[in-house]
């Protein structure tokens, strides 16, 4: 790996970190800028990428769906152990192990999931790396108990000052 690839690796890792943070904090305009205009996302019900039909055909469709969610929906996403491979000077692929917690009163449930993001990245004309394709696969999804946002379990909040 050369010095430029090391720098690019760092930029791709920052890109994915921003993806998780901006999704969880509902900063949709900034979130939209993480993707190429032709990005497609596949949300799969399998442990390996298989689908030939995208769940969202564009980043704008994805952001519109997320914006329309229940305002009380809470998500927490973690990405771990990136496997980034450069496929060209301005292209790369990546696989990220992931954990997510979704508490969605609008859908009447809460769950935690484990799986992987399989992604393609492109360096765009402005020099920034963006996600051009994402495939979310699942190894496990478990229902969990709904909790109100800000509820701290096992701590007496009156003692926190």
N, C-alpha and C positions, 0 to 999 in steps of 0.2 A: 504494500500500500504506500503510495507516495504522499507527499505533504498536502497536496491539493485534496486528495481523497480523505485524508484525516480531517481537514477543515470541513469538507462536505459532509462527512459522517457526523460531525458535531452539529452542523446546521440541520441535518435531517432529524437528529435526536431532539433538537430544540423545537422543530416543527411539530413533532408528535407530542411533545410536552405541552405546547400551546394548544394543540387540538383538544387534549383532555381538559386543560384548565378553562379554555374558552367555552367548551360545551357545558361543563359543570357550573360555570358562573353566568351562563346564558348571554354571552357577549356575541350576538349573532352576526353583526356586520364584520367584526374582526375574524370570527370563525369562518365566514364565507371566503375570506381572502386566503385561506389555507389551501384552497383547491384550484386546479385548473378549470377553465370554463366547461370543458367536456368531461369532467370527472363523473364516474359512475360508482355507486356503492351497492354492494350486495350484502344482504343480511341473511345468512344461511342457517338452516336447521340441521347442519351436519358438522362433523369435526374436521372436515377438509373441504376446500373450495370445490364446488360442483356446479353451481347454478349458471345458467346461460341467460337468465333474465334478471336485469338489474332491479333492485328494490327502489332505487332513486336514480333517474336518468340524468340528473344534473345536480350541481351543488345548490342551485337556487331551489329546486324541489325539496332537497334535504332540509335546507334552512327554513323554508316555508312550513314544512311539517313540524320541525322543532319549535318554531315560534308559536305555532297554534296549540302547543301542549298546555295542559293545566298549569297555571302559574305556581301552584303549590308543589309541582313535581320537583323532586330532588334527585340528582344523580351524583355519583362519585365514581370516577374512572381512574384506574391505575394501569400503566403500561410498564412491562418489565422485559428484560433480557432481549434487546433488539438484535436481530440477525440482518444486517444490512449488507447487500451486495451491489456493487456497481456494474451495470450492464452496458455502459457507454460513458462518454465524457459528461453528459448531462442527464443521464437516466440511472435509476437504481430501483431495487426492490427491497422490501423489508418484511419481516415477520416479527410481531410483538406479542408476547404472552400478555393477557389482559385479565383484569378483574373489574366488574362493575356492580354497583349497588344502585338500584332504581326504586324509588318510592313514588308511585304515580297514583294519587287519589282519583284522578280523572278516569283511569282504567280500573280502579277498584283493587289495586294490588301493589305489592312490593316484592322485589326479588333481587337475588344476587346471582351473578353469572361469572363463569370462567371460560376462557377460550383464547382465540388468537385473531389479530388483525393481520391480513396478508395484503400488502400494499405495493403500489408502483408510485415512483416519484419522478418528477421532471424539474430540471432547472429552467426557469422561465426567462424570457428576454430581459426582465428587470434584475436578473441575477439571483432571485430567490427560488428556493426549492418549494414545490407544492405537491400535494397529493393528487395523482391523476386517476387512481383506482384504489378502492378499498373493499376488502371482503372480510366481513366479520363472521367467524365460525365459532361454534359453541361446543364445549366439552361437557358443561353442566350448567343448569339453571335451577335454583332453589327458591321457593317462596319463603319470604321472611315476614316478620310482624311489622305492620305499619307503625311509624313513629312520627310525631309532629316534628317539624324542623326545629332545631335548637334543643331538643330534648336530650339531656345528658343522662345516660343510664348508669345507675349505681353511685351517683354523686349527689349529695345534698346541696342544691344550688344556693341555699341561704348561707352556707359556710364559705362561699366563694367571694364574698365581699360585695 
